[in-house]
Amino acid sequence: MQKKTLAIAFFGVLASFAASVFAGDVDSNVRRPTPFSVIYLSEITNKAEKAFIKTMATKAKVAALQREIDADPALGRKLLARGVPIRHIISRKRALNGNYIFYVR
């Protein structure tokens, strides 16, 4: 009985920790410096993935995305601080943790 109770408590703590990690609140005093990742197309080795990203990056979608970035000066500054030319961003996805992944040509 004691082992079962201990196992249940362990999994409860583990589940709570996992939930807080995905919510990004393990330590409320720690701020994530950038809520995004940057992937350059030249770094993608999977040809199918690269082709898919290029196919989805129509002129209209790229222009709309770049307008969104222009409308968010804080995000634009963070991207520029990482050396990412905003006009080279062609796509964006939301990761499971809620952060964005920007694809750059």
Helices and strands as residue ranges (DSSP letters): H 2-23, E 36-40, G 41-43, H 47-56, H 59-71, H 73-81, G 86-88, E 89-94, E 100-104
